[in-house]
Amino acid sequence: MKKQVLVSVDRAETRVALLEATGTPVSKAQMKRRRKPAAGFRVAELYLERRNARSIVGNIYKGRVDNVLDGLEAAFVDIGLEKNGFLHVDEIVLPGVETPKRGRGSGKGGRRISDLLKPGQEVVVQVVKDPLKSKGARLSMEVTIAGRYMVYAPTGEGIGVSRRLEDKERERLRKEAKRLDLKGGGAIIRTAAHGGQRADFERELLYLLKLNEVLDERVEKSAAPAMVFQEADLSVRVVRDIFSAEFERAMVDDPKQYQRLVSFFSRTAPELVERVELYEDAEPLFDRFGVTEVIESTLADRVELPSGGHLRIDYAEALTVIDVNTGSYTGRGRNARLEDTITKNNLEAAEEVVNQLRLRDIGGIIVIDFVDMARARNRDAVLKTLRKALDTDKTKTFVVEISPLGLVEMTRQNVTEGVREIMTRTCPACDGQGVIRSEETIAIEFERRLRELVRDASEPAFLVQMNPRVSAQFTGGGSRVLTALEQETGKRFHFEGSEGLPLDHLDIVFKGSREAVEERALPFREGEQILVEIVEPHMYDVDDAVAKIDGYIISVRGGGRFVGEKRLVEIEEVGRTAATAGIVGLPASENGDSGGEAGAEDDDVQSRPRRRGRRGGRRRSRATAGTANESGGGGE
C-alpha cells in the first residue's frame, strides 16, 4: 500500500498527517483539480503536538520513589512533574533480581513490591504513557532507546522482531541481528528494518550505544528528580517510526524542519533522502490536500457511511461507545431483505470504525453496537471484516467475539492524547457533557487566517473584530503572539469585540494607515470618566487593581481596596491592550500619586478641566460612559 506523510509546522503546533492509497485510480487532470489528500489517497492517521504541551512518552528520568503500595503492587515516583508517575511491579527491572508478576507479589514465597523499592530510593525510569486526565504518567524501569531500524534495551536480553513483517523476512532479520554485539543488552528489530542489511544495523547500533553512554553520564551527574533524555519532537518521531520504502514522499512546509528530516535520513537511511520534499506553495499545505477538513471532522460525533447509514461516537470516562445505524439505507433492489440490508450496513461500519479509531486515536475500552443480525454467519463476516481492517492499525488492539446483542468489545492501547483531546476543552455550558474548540485552538486558526488575509494587502494596519477571550490569546503573556505575527507579516493589528460575539467570529472591520487604525481602535479617550467594576487586585502592586470591559484591561491606581465594587475612574493613558486610570474623588495620596496635599487634591480632581481626548476615539461601553456623565464627574 502506497503512503505519504505531510508535516505542517506553525509557531504554536506541529501537525502530521499519514495518507494511504485508496486503490481508486485518479487521472492527472483530477489530481490538479481536487483539493483532496493527493487524489487517490485518504487521511488515515493524524498527529498533533502543541509547543507548550509536548508528549513525554519516551523521555527518561532519574526519579525518586515517593510511595510504595503493596495493595496496588505499584510505586509512585517523583520525576519532577505536577503528578507523580505510576510504576507497576511488572515494570520493575533490577539487576540480578527476579521480580514478581502481576497479582503474584503477595503469594507464598513471592516478593512484595515493598521488598524491591523503598521510599526515597532513586530509580531510572522511562515514560511509556502520557499523563491522561487525572492520572499521572505510566513508567517503566525497562529503559529503551529508539532508532530507525531497532530499539536498543541496555538492561534487556534477547532479540525480537516486529510481527508485522512476513515470516521469511522476520527470520532473515533475526539472523542478521544475532551477529550484532549488543554489549549485554537486548534489541527489537522494527518494521522499518524491512530489507535492511547488517551494515545498516551496525551503523545504527554504534549511534545507540554512544547515546546510552551519554545517558549513563547524565544519570550519574544529575540529582533526582531530573530529565536525563528527551524524546525527539513529533515530526521526527513519526517519520522515524513509520517512514519506509512503501512511502512515496514526506512533504514538509517548514524549511528548518525539512533540514532536520533530511539530516536524520542522511544518517539513518540515505536512500530515502530524495523522498523528503519542501512544500513552498502559497496555499497552506493542509488546505491544499484537504487535511484541514478532515481534522475538523474528528470533532463531530456523526460519521456517514457510503450507503446511507452512519456511526455515532460517544465518549465517556470509562469507555468509548460507537453506535451503528442504518439511517437512510433501506436496501437495494425489489428483493432486498432486512437481514441483507443490515449485514451490508454493518460490513461498511466495521471498516469505517477502524478508520475512525486510527484517525481520532481512540484508546482504552471500546464498545461497538452493530445492528442486530439474526444469522451467525453474518455476525462472523462482520467480525472478520473488523479484524482484517485492524491489521492496518499499528496500535495494539484486542477484540472479543461479537455478542448475541450485536456488541463487540475491544481494547486499543492508549499512549497519548488524541487530536480531539488536544483541540478541545470541556464545555462549561453543558457541564462537561460536550466539547467546543478551545480559545487557544481558535486563536491558532485565526493566526493562520490573518496571515492569509493580509498577505497581499497594501494597507499597513488592520482593526480586527473577535471575541475578547480569543484576542486575549494574542495580547496576553506580554503580547508575544501578536508581536511574532506583526514581525512575520510586517503589518500592525488592533482588536475590538465583546463577550457577546461567538468564539469563532473573525472580521476585519477597518484597515488603513497605522495612525488611522489606532485612532479608531483605541477604546477610550484620555480624560474620559467611566464607571467600572473593579474585579481583581493588580498582579504586581496590591494597592492597585484591575477592571475589564469586553476584555480590555484598565489598571486602576489605588483601587486595591475596592475590589468587587463599582467606581468612577478617569482614563489617564490609553494603549492597544490596556489603559491606566485613577479613581475620581480619591485623594492623591491614596490614588498612587507621590506629590500634592491630600486635602487639596480632592477638590482639584473635581474642578480641573478634562484633558482633550483623541478625535474619533471609539467608546467601548456607551452605557458606562453615560452613567459617568449623569453623575456629573463627581466622586463617590
Buried (B, 14 or more C-beta within 10 A) or exposed (E): EBBBBBBBBBEBBBBBBBBBBBEEEBEEEEEEEBEBBBBBBBBBBBBBBBEEEBBBBBBBBBBBBBEBEBEBBBBBBBBBBEEBBBBBBBBBBEEEEEBBEEEBBEEEEBBBBBBBBEEEBBBBBBBBBBBBEEEBBBBBBBBBBBBBBBBBBBBBEEBBBBEEBEEEBBEBBEEBBEEBEBEEBBBBBBBBBBEBEEEBBEBBBEBBBEBBEEBEEBBEEBEBBBBBBEBBBBBBBBBBBBBBEEBBBBBBBBEEBBEBBBEBBEEBBEEBBEBBBBBEEEEBBBBBBBBBBBBEBBBEEEBBBEBBBBBEBEBEEEBBBBBBBBBEBEBEEEEEEEBBBBBBBBBBBBBBBBBBBBBBBBBBBBBBBBBEBEEEEBBEBBBEBBBEBBEBBBBEBEBEEBEEEBBBBBBBEBBBBBBBBBBBBEEEEEEEEEBBBBBBBBBBBBBBEBBEBBEEEEBBBBBBBBBBBBBBBBBBEEBEBBEBBBEEBEBBBBBBBBEEBEBBBBEBEBBBEEEBBBBBBBBBBBBBBBBBBBBEBBEEEEBBBBBBBBBBBBBBBBBBEBBEEBBBBBBBEBEBBBBBBBBBBBBBBBBBBEEEEEEEBBEEBEEEEEEEBBEEBBBBBEEBBEBBEEBEBEBE
